[in-house]
Amino acid sequence: MIGLAVQRNLLRLYGFCMTPEKRLLVYPYMPNGSVADRLRDTSQENLSLDWSKRIHIALGAARGLVYLHE
């Protein structure tokens, strides 16, 4: 069901694999890392992620969650 969700703020699910021990979801490769990686990174390269961009990311995530909820 989640693979059918298409919305601008959600990654497209490519596939999944289930075994008795593990469950795996396959999403597109993100060469710059995940949003969580970027938010936690405190290196000099990540200083471009200022508070206005963080708010923009948070609002996009909220829109994606609203879409899934509705």
Backbone as JSON Lines, residues from 0, in Angstrom:
{"i":0,"aa":"M","n":[0.82,-1.2,0.0],"ca":[0.0,0.0,0.0],"c":[0.86,1.27,0.0]}
{"i":1,"aa":"I","n":[1.94,1.27,0.78],"ca":[2.78,2.47,0.84],"c":[3.49,2.72,-0.48]}
{"i":2,"aa":"G","n":[3.68,1.7,-1.29],"ca":[4.3,1.87,-2.59],"c":[3.43,2.65,-3.57]}
{"i":3,"aa":"L","n":[2.15,2.72,-3.3],"ca":[1.23,3.46,-4.16],"c":[1.2,4.94,-3.83]}
{"i":4,"aa":"A","n":[1.74,5.32,-2.68],"ca":[1.73,6.72,-2.26],"c":[2.69,7.53,-3.13]}
{"i":5,"aa":"V","n":[2.14,8.5,-3.85],"ca":[2.94,9.39,-4.69],"c":[2.63,10.81,-4.26]}
{"i":6,"aa":"Q","n":[3.63,11.45,-3.69],"ca":[3.48,12.82,-3.24],"c":[4.84,13.48,-3.3]}
{"i":7,"aa":"R","n":[4.89,14.75,-3.53],"ca":[6.14,15.47,-3.74],"c":[7.1,15.35,-2.56]}
{"i":8,"aa":"N","n":[6.61,15.25,-1.35],"ca":[7.46,15.23,-0.17],"c":[7.77,13.82,0.33]}
{"i":9,"aa":"L","n":[7.44,12.82,-0.46],"ca":[7.72,11.42,-0.08],"c":[8.63,10.77,-1.11]}
{"i":10,"aa":"L","n":[9.55,9.95,-0.62],"ca":[10.36,9.15,-1.54],"c":[9.52,8.03,-2.11]}
{"i":11,"aa":"R","n":[9.78,7.68,-3.34],"ca":[9.07,6.58,-3.98],"c":[9.65,5.25,-3.5]}
{"i":12,"aa":"L","n":[8.8,4.35,-3.04],"ca":[9.24,3.03,-2.61],"c":[9.45,2.15,-3.84]}
{"i":13,"aa":"Y","n":[10.67,1.65,-4.02],"ca":[10.98,0.78,-5.16],"c":[10.56,-0.66,-4.92]}
{"i":14,"aa":"G","n":[10.7,-1.13,-3.71],"ca":[10.36,-2.52,-3.43],"c":[10.62,-2.87,-1.98]}
{"i":15,"aa":"F","n":[10.41,-4.13,-1.66],"ca":[10.62,-4.6,-0.3],"c":[10.99,-6.07,-0.32]}
{"i":16,"aa":"C","n":[11.54,-6.52,0.78],"ca":[11.89,-7.92,0.94],"c":[11.57,-8.32,2.37]}
{"i":17,"aa":"M","n":[10.91,-9.44,2.53],"ca":[10.58,-9.92,3.87],"c":[11.08,-11.34,4.04]}
{"i":18,"aa":"T","n":[11.79,-11.56,5.13],"ca":[12.2,-12.9,5.53],"c":[11.69,-13.09,6.95]}
{"i":19,"aa":"P","n":[11.75,-14.3,7.48],"ca":[11.3,-14.48,8.86],"c":[12.06,-13.63,9.88]}
{"i":20,"aa":"E","n":[13.32,-13.28,9.57],"ca":[14.13,-12.52,10.52],"c":[14.17,-11.03,10.25]}
{"i":21,"aa":"K","n":[14.02,-10.64,8.98],"ca":[14.23,-9.24,8.61],"c":[13.16,-8.73,7.65]}
{"i":22,"aa":"R","n":[13.0,-7.41,7.67],"ca":[12.15,-6.71,6.7],"c":[12.96,-5.57,6.13]}
{"i":23,"aa":"L","n":[12.92,-5.41,4.8],"ca":[13.74,-4.42,4.13],"c":[12.88,-3.62,3.15]}
{"i":24,"aa":"L","n":[12.99,-2.28,3.23],"ca":[12.34,-1.4,2.27],"c":[13.43,-0.83,1.36]}
{"i":25,"aa":"V","n":[13.14,-0.74,0.06],"ca":[14.12,-0.25,-0.9],"c":[13.64,1.09,-1.45]}
{"i":26,"aa":"Y","n":[14.43,2.14,-1.17],"ca":[14.14,3.49,-1.63],"c":[15.26,3.95,-2.56]}
{"i":27,"aa":"P","n":[15.07,5.04,-3.3],"ca":[16.13,5.54,-4.17],"c":[17.39,5.9,-3.38]}
{"i":28,"aa":"Y","n":[18.53,5.73,-4.02],"ca":[19.8,6.1,-3.41],"c":[19.88,7.62,-3.29]}
{"i":29,"aa":"M","n":[20.34,8.09,-2.15],"ca":[20.47,9.52,-1.92],"c":[21.96,9.84,-1.76]}
{"i":30,"aa":"P","n":[22.63,10.32,-2.81],"ca":[24.07,10.51,-2.76],"c":[24.52,11.52,-1.71]}
{"i":31,"aa":"N","n":[23.68,12.46,-1.33],"ca":[24.05,13.46,-0.32],"c":[23.66,13.04,1.09]}
{"i":32,"aa":"G","n":[23.19,11.81,1.25],"ca":[22.77,11.34,2.57],"c":[21.31,11.66,2.84]}
{"i":33,"aa":"S","n":[20.84,11.21,3.95],"ca":[19.45,11.44,4.31],"c":[19.29,12.81,4.97]}
{"i":34,"aa":"V","n":[18.06,13.23,5.13],"ca":[17.78,14.49,5.83],"c":[18.29,14.39,7.26]}
{"i":35,"aa":"A","n":[18.1,13.26,7.89],"ca":[18.58,13.08,9.27],"c":[20.09,13.26,9.35]}
{"i":36,"aa":"D","n":[20.81,12.72,8.36],"ca":[22.27,12.9,8.33],"c":[22.63,14.38,8.23]}
{"i":37,"aa":"R","n":[21.94,15.1,7.38],"ca":[22.25,16.52,7.17],"c":[21.9,17.35,8.4]}
{"i":38,"aa":"L","n":[20.83,17.0,9.09],"ca":[20.44,17.76,10.28],"c":[21.41,17.53,11.44]}
{"i":39,"aa":"R","n":[21.98,16.34,11.53],"ca":[22.9,16.01,12.62],"c":[24.33,16.45,12.34]}
{"i":40,"aa":"D","n":[24.67,16.63,11.08],"ca":[26.04,16.96,10.69],"c":[26.39,18.37,11.14]}
{"i":41,"aa":"T","n":[27.49,18.5,11.87],"ca":[27.91,19.82,12.35],"c":[29.21,20.28,11.7]}
{"i":42,"aa":"S","n":[29.6,19.64,10.61],"ca":[30.84,20.01,9.93],"c":[30.68,21.37,9.23]}
{"i":43,"aa":"Q","n":[31.77,21.93,8.81],"ca":[31.76,23.22,8.13],"c":[30.98,23.17,6.81]}
{"i":44,"aa":"E","n":[30.94,22.0,6.17],"ca":[30.25,21.86,4.88],"c":[28.74,21.99,5.04]}
{"i":45,"aa":"N","n":[28.2,21.74,6.23],"ca":[26.76,21.71,6.43],"c":[26.23,23.04,6.95]}
{"i":46,"aa":"L","n":[27.04,24.07,7.03],"ca":[26.57,25.34,7.55],"c":[25.53,25.99,6.65]}
{"i":47,"aa":"S","n":[25.4,25.52,5.42],"ca":[24.4,26.07,4.51],"c":[22.98,25.65,4.9]}
{"i":48,"aa":"L","n":[22.84,24.72,5.83],"ca":[21.52,24.27,6.26],"c":[21.06,25.13,7.44]}
{"i":49,"aa":"D","n":[20.69,26.38,7.12],"ca":[20.31,27.32,8.16],"c":[18.87,27.04,8.63]}
{"i":50,"aa":"W","n":[18.41,27.86,9.56],"ca":[17.1,27.6,10.16],"c":[15.95,27.77,9.18]}
{"i":51,"aa":"S","n":[16.05,28.66,8.23],"ca":[14.96,28.79,7.25],"c":[14.85,27.54,6.39]}
{"i":52,"aa":"K","n":[15.99,26.94,6.02],"ca":[15.95,25.69,5.26],"c":[15.43,24.55,6.12]}
{"i":53,"aa":"R","n":[15.81,24.53,7.39],"ca":[15.32,23.49,8.3],"c":[13.8,23.57,8.45]}
{"i":54,"aa":"I","n":[13.27,24.79,8.55],"ca":[11.82,24.97,8.65],"c":[11.15,24.5,7.37]}
{"i":55,"aa":"H","n":[11.75,24.81,6.22],"ca":[11.21,24.36,4.93],"c":[11.16,22.83,4.88]}
{"i":56,"aa":"I","n":[12.21,22.17,5.36],"ca":[12.25,20.71,5.4],"c":[11.16,20.17,6.34]}
{"i":57,"aa":"A","n":[11.03,20.79,7.51],"ca":[10.02,20.34,8.48],"c":[8.6,20.48,7.92]}
{"i":58,"aa":"L","n":[8.34,21.57,7.22],"ca":[7.01,21.75,6.63],"c":[6.76,20.73,5.52]}
{"i":59,"aa":"G","n":[7.78,20.43,4.73],"ca":[7.63,19.41,3.69],"c":[7.35,18.04,4.29]}
{"i":60,"aa":"A","n":[8.06,17.71,5.38],"ca":[7.83,16.44,6.06],"c":[6.41,16.39,6.62]}
{"i":61,"aa":"A","n":[5.95,17.51,7.17],"ca":[4.58,17.56,7.7],"c":[3.56,17.36,6.59]}
{"i":62,"aa":"R","n":[3.79,17.97,5.42],"ca":[2.87,17.77,4.29],"c":[2.83,16.31,3.86]}
{"i":63,"aa":"G","n":[3.99,15.67,3.84],"ca":[4.02,14.24,3.5],"c":[3.25,13.4,4.49]}
{"i":64,"aa":"L","n":[3.38,13.7,5.78],"ca":[2.64,12.95,6.81],"c":[1.14,13.2,6.71]}
{"i":65,"aa":"V","n":[0.75,14.43,6.42],"ca":[-0.68,14.73,6.23],"c":[-1.22,13.94,5.07]}
{"i":66,"aa":"Y","n":[-0.46,13.88,3.98],"ca":[-0.88,13.12,2.81],"c":[-1.11,11.64,3.16]}
{"i":67,"aa":"L","n":[-0.14,11.06,3.89],"ca":[-0.28,9.65,4.29],"c":[-1.45,9.45,5.24]}
{"i":68,"aa":"H","n":[-1.68,10.41,6.12],"ca":[-2.77,10.3,7.09],"c":[-4.13,10.37,6.4]}
{"i":69,"aa":"E","n":[-4.26,11.25,5.43],"ca":[-5.55,11.41,4.75],"c":[-5.77,10.29,3.77]}
